[in-house]
Amino acid sequence: ANKEVEQTIRRACFYLRDNLDKNVNIEELSANLNVSYSYFRRMFKKYTGMSPNQYHLGLRIQKSKELIQFSNKNMKTIATELGFDSIHYFSRIYKNKEGVSPSTLRVRNGE
């Protein structure tokens, strides 16, 4: 059963990685993986150390960092591409996670 659980979590991680542009409904994801929501959340946290939502958010923030540093897309475009409802929400979440605002990161990179 452990191998099966690992594969399920791996599939979930791939799915989350492939869907950085939207808010993923974790209940739907667990249903698509044929496991109960509460079991899925518990197992996901056991294997990754975080909830599926936190894991997904972490990936989205990571991707936004790359876009801020290595593209000249504006913040609004980056926020939209990564499925954040607004630039303000994106900035707040980013600052919360990274300790600096996204625009501070861009300034540090010589823009």
Secondary structure, 3 states (H helix, E strand, C coil): CHHHHHHHHHHHHHHHHHCCCCCCCHHHHHHHCCCCHHHHHHHHHHHHCCCHHHHHHHHHHHHHHHHHHHCCCCHHHHHHHCCCCCHHHHHHHHHHHHCCCHHHHHHHCCC
